Amino acid sequence: MGYAAQSMSDITPNRNPKTLAEKLAAQGSTCPIPATHDRLAEVHHWWHEMADLYHEPDPFRYRLGAFAQAARSVTLILQTEKAVFENFDFYEKDWVARAKADPIMQWLKNTRTNGFYRSALAPSSWLQMECFRNPRKSRWEDDDVPIGTRDPFQCTHFYMNAGPLTDHGHNFTRQWSMEGLDGRELLEVCAHVYDVLDELVTDAHKRLGATVVSYSSPGSPRRLPCMENIDLYRIVKTRIRRGKEVWVNKPHRPHPH
């Protein structure tokens, strides 16, 4: 979600905002539901924190808990701003029914913040390691075949640095999932949560006469391009540089929308 504005062409942010409503709006405008808009931005922030620390197990879990707490509170804060709406039925009837029919939104509702402990993630989470251009393999052997799974609760740097010296790189593919998701990957799940909340908050702005800038790509199921390719975060590629195994594909954090 971008800035609230009176028209799609008017997206220059307020240069010297004095209130949160001005900070979240385009030049000359104010956001009609600033607390809700700001909390959705926080959900986006925590998604990127999870993505950036995907290969650091405990920091990832902590940020997953923060994401869930922020996401659950978006609708609570919207209800505190309901006085600005002439009719709140779009939320109390339409959106509540939609959320009840969405298994992921029900998972979010039913999973408490203190439920993101290791044992909840362990049954469905894994880390797989593959060799890359191992010189001791013949050219007729498949190169990038799994050489085994590893403990997902060790960070990837542990396997890069604690093992024997190597003369070739590796690909580390990690997946986090947890109880109640039937094996679905958590970054994808949380991107879906963001999408649903973004649609709600965008609709709320429109009902108040405000237009919200969209960043979605044509044909993409995601509301934000930064959430489209989760393999950027799930897969670590290491190569040998000056005799050391180094991470070569770490994604750059995008500038906040």
C-alpha positions in Angstrom: 0.0 0.0 0.0 1.2 3.5 -0.9 0.2 7.0 0.0 -3.4 8.1 0.4 -4.2 10.7 -2.2 -7.2 12.6 -3.8 -6.2 11.2 -7.2 -3.7 8.6 -8.6 -1.7 11.3 -10.3 -1.1 13.2 -7.0 1.4 10.9 -5.3 4.1 13.4 -4.1 4.3 12.9 -0.3 3.8 15.7 2.1 7.2 17.3 2.5 6.9 18.5 6.1 4.1 16.4 7.7 3.0 17.5 11.2 0.8 14.5 11.9 0.7 10.8 11.1 -2.3 11.5 8.8 -0.2 13.9 6.7 2.9 11.6 6.7 0.9 8.8 5.2 -0.8 11.0 2.5 0.2 12.7 -0.7 0.9 16.5 -0.8 -2.2 18.4 0.1 -4.0 15.4 1.5 -4.5 13.6 4.8 -5.1 9.9 5.4 -8.6 9.4 6.8 -7.6 6.3 8.8 -3.9 6.9 9.7 -3.6 4.4 12.6 -4.9 1.6 10.4 -2.7 2.6 7.5 0.3 2.8 9.7 -0.3 -0.6 11.3 -0.5 -2.2 7.8 2.8 -0.6 7.0 4.2 -2.3 10.1 2.9 -5.6 8.9 4.9 -5.0 5.7 8.0 -4.1 7.8 7.9 -7.3 9.7 7.5 -9.4 6.6 10.8 -8.0 5.3 12.4 -8.6 8.7 11.3 -12.3 8.4 12.6 -12.5 4.9 16.0 -10.9 5.7 16.5 -13.3 8.6 15.0 -16.4 7.0 18.3 -18.3 7.5 18.6 -17.2 11.2 16.2 -19.5 13.0 15.5 -17.8 16.3 15.5 -14.2 14.9 13.1 -15.4 12.2 10.7 -16.9 14.8 10.8 -13.7 16.9 9.9 -11.6 13.8 7.2 -14.1 12.8 5.6 -13.4 16.2 5.8 -9.7 15.7 4.3 -10.0 12.2 1.4 -12.0 13.6 0.8 -9.5 16.4 0.8 -6.6 14.0 -1.4 -8.4 11.4 -4.0 -9.4 14.0 -4.3 -5.8 15.2 -5.0 -4.2 11.8 -8.7 -4.9 12.1 -8.8 -4.0 15.7 -7.4 -0.5 15.0 -9.7 -0.1 12.0 -12.6 -0.6 14.4 -11.3 2.2 16.6 -11.5 4.5 13.6 -15.0 3.4 12.5 -16.5 6.7 13.5 -15.3 8.3 10.2 -17.5 5.9 8.2 -21.1 6.5 7.4 -21.6 2.7 7.2 -19.3 0.1 8.6 -21.2 -2.9 7.2 -18.4 -3.5 4.6 -16.3 -4.7 7.5 -18.8 -6.1 10.1 -20.6 -8.2 7.5 -18.6 -8.6 4.3 -15.0 -8.7 5.5 -15.6 -10.7 8.7 -17.4 -13.4 6.7 -14.5 -13.5 4.2 -12.0 -13.9 6.9 -13.9 -16.7 8.5 -13.9 -18.6 5.1 -10.1 -18.1 4.7 -8.1 -20.9 6.3 -4.9 -18.8 6.5 -6.7 -15.9 8.2 -8.3 -18.4 10.7 -4.8 -19.8 11.3 -3.6 -16.3 12.1 -6.5 -15.7 14.4 -6.1 -18.9 16.3 -2.3 -18.9 16.7 -1.3 -16.9 19.7 1.9 -14.9 19.6 3.5 -17.2 22.2 2.8 -20.1 19.9 5.7 -19.6 17.6 8.0 -21.8 19.6 10.5 -24.3 18.0 8.3 -27.4 18.5 5.5 -25.7 16.5 7.8 -25.2 13.5 9.9 -28.4 13.8 7.6 -31.0 12.1 7.2 -29.2 8.8 10.4 -27.2 8.5 13.6 -28.3 6.9 17.0 -27.3 5.4 18.5 -29.1 2.4 22.1 -28.8 1.2 23.4 -29.4 -2.3 26.8 -29.3 -3.8 27.6 -26.8 -6.6 30.3 -27.9 -9.1 31.9 -30.4 -6.9 35.2 -31.2 -8.7 35.2 -34.8 -7.5 32.0 -35.6 -9.4 32.2 -36.8 -12.9 30.6 -34.8 -15.7 28.0 -37.4 -16.1 26.7 -37.1 -12.5 24.0 -34.6 -11.7 25.6 -31.6 -10.0 22.9 -30.1 -7.9 21.4 -33.1 -6.2 20.6 -33.1 -2.5 23.4 -34.4 -0.3 21.2 -34.5 2.8 18.9 -32.5 5.1 20.3 -30.6 8.1 18.9 -29.4 11.4 16.8 -26.3 10.4 17.4 -24.7 13.8 21.0 -24.1 13.0 21.7 -21.0 10.9 23.1 -21.4 7.4 26.4 -19.7 8.4 26.9 -22.5 10.9 27.1 -25.0 8.0 29.2 -22.7 5.9 31.8 -22.1 8.7 31.7 -25.1 11.0 32.3 -27.9 8.5 35.5 -29.1 6.8 37.3 -26.9 4.3 35.6 -27.1 0.9 36.7 -26.4 -2.6 33.2 -25.9 -4.1 30.0 -24.0 -3.3 26.7 -25.1 -2.0 23.0 -24.3 -2.4 21.1 -24.2 0.9 17.3 -24.4 0.5 15.3 -23.8 3.7 11.6 -24.0 4.4 9.7 -22.8 7.5 6.2 -24.0 8.1 4.2 -24.8 11.2 1.2 -26.5 12.7 -2.1 -25.7 11.0 -0.7 -24.8 7.6 -0.5 -28.3 5.9 3.1 -27.7 4.9 2.6 -24.3 3.3 5.7 -22.1 3.5 5.5 -19.2 6.0 6.7 -16.3 3.9 4.1 -17.2 1.3 1.5 -17.6 4.0 2.4 -14.2 5.5 2.3 -12.6 2.1 -1.2 -13.9 1.7 -2.1 -12.3 5.1 -0.7 -9.0 3.9 -2.6 -9.2 0.6 -5.9 -9.8 2.4 -5.3 -6.9 4.9 -4.1 -4.6 2.1 -7.4 -5.2 0.2 -9.4 -4.4 3.3 -7.5 -1.2 4.1 -7.6 -0.1 0.4 -11.3 -0.6 0.3 -11.7 1.3 3.6 -9.8 4.3 2.0 -12.0 4.2 -1.1 -15.2 4.3 1.0 -13.9 7.5 2.5 -13.1 9.1 -0.8 -9.3 8.5 -0.7 -7.3 6.8 -3.4 -4.4 4.5 -2.4 -1.5 4.0 -4.8 -1.2 0.4 -6.0 2.2 -1.2 -6.5 0.9 -4.6 -7.7 2.3 -6.0 -11.0 -0.1 -6.9 -13.8 -1.1 -10.6 -13.5 0.6 -11.0 -10.1 -1.3 -12.5 -7.2 0.7 -10.3 -4.8 -0.2 -6.8 -3.8 3.5 -5.9 -3.5 6.2 -6.9 -6.0 8.7 -7.5 -3.1 6.6 -10.5 -2.0 6.4 -12.2 -5.3 9.6 -14.3 -5.4 10.2 -15.9 -2.0 12.9 -18.1 -3.3 15.1 -15.1 -3.2 15.0 -15.5 0.6 14.7 -19.3 0.9 17.7 -20.2 -1.1 21.3 -19.3 -0.2 24.0 -19.8 -2.8 27.6 -20.0 -1.7 30.7 -19.9 -3.8 34.4 -20.1 -3.1 36.0 -16.7 -3.0 39.7 -16.4 -2.1 39.6 -19.8 -0.4 36.5 -19.1 1.6 32.9 -20.1 1.2 30.8 -16.9 0.9 27.1 -16.1 0.4 26.8 -14.6 -3.1 23.0 -14.0 -3.6 21.9 -12.2 -0.5 19.0 -9.9 -1.7 19.1 -6.2 -1.1 16.4 -4.7 1.1 14.1 -2.7 -1.0 13.4 1.0 -0.2 10.2 1.3 1.8 7.1 2.0 -0.5 
